[in-house]
Amino acid sequence: MIEAAQTLGASEREIMRSVVIPAILPDLYRDMRILLGWAWTYLIVAEVVGASTGISWFINQQAKYRNFDKVFAAIFIIGLIGVVSDLLLARLGKRLFHWKYINEK
């Protein structure tokens, strides 16, 4: 694509703006979506280690008193938030970068 743009007489700035950046953005967005999942994981780990409030504290307190129904409900809510946010970001990515997903169904 870069060579085609050069053949058509595009300047370096036009190549960056019209070829390179649009080619990079979908993959960058996907990587950021993956990193969001890692961030959620580390957030939960950090809360478990040294928090006196928050959802991990709630889970630990309920587990201590053997209220496992509340423990599983809290874990389910954390998972549901993660799945829903990932699905919404995936849908947004398909709208923003529709040229990347033309051949997918």
N, C-alpha and C positions, 0 to 999 in steps of 0.2 A: 504494500500500500504506500509505503514511503517513496519507493522508486517511482510508482505511478504518479504520485503527487509531484515529485521532482520533474518528471517528464512533462507534466502539464504546466510547469513553470511556477509552482508554489514556492513561496519563500520559506525560510526555516521557521519563522513565527507561524505562518499558516499551516505548515506541516504539524507543528506541535499542537496547535489549537484544533485542527480538523482531523488529524489522523492519530497521533500518539495518545493524546489525552482521552478521546473517546474509546480507544482500544484498551486503555489501562483501567478506566473507571469501573466497569462491571466486575473485574477480578478483585479490585481493591474493595469494592462494596461487599463482595462475597467473603473476603478475608476478614473484614470488620465484623460481619455477622457471626463468623466462627469465633472471633475473639470475644464477642459479647457473651457467648456461652462459657468461655473460659473465665471471663470476669465474674459471672454469676457463681461459678464454682469456687473461685477464690474468695468471693464475698461471704459465702456460707462458711467456708473454712475459717476465715478470719473472725466471724461472729462466734463460732464454736469455741475458738481458742480463748478469747478474752473479752467477751461482752457480758454486760449485766442487764441488757435490754435487747429487744429485737426478736426475730422469729426463731433463731437458733436457741436463744435463752429460753423462750417459751417451750420449744421442743424438749430441751434438757429438763426443765422443771416438770413438764407433764410426764416425761419418762421416769423421772425420779419417783413420782407418786403413782406410777403404773396406769396412767390414763392414756393407754395406747391408741384409743380411737381419736383423741385429739392430736397425738403425735403423727399418726398416719394422715389425718386431715391436713395438718400443716405441711407435711412433706408433699402431699398431693397438690396443694395450692402452689407451692414453690415450682413444682414440675409443670403445672398448668400455665403459670405465668411465663415460664421459659418457652414452652411449646407455642403458646399463642403469640408471644413477641417474635419468635423466629418465623412463624407462618406469615405474620403481618409484614415483617421485613422482607421475606422472600417474595411476597406479592408486590410490594412496593418496588423491589429490585426488578421484577419482570416488567413493571410499568415504566420505570425510569430508563431501563436498558433493553428495550424491546428488540433492538436489532441483534442482540446476543442470543435471544431465545426464539428466533424465527422458525427454526427447524424442529424445535421441541414441541411436544403436545401434551 
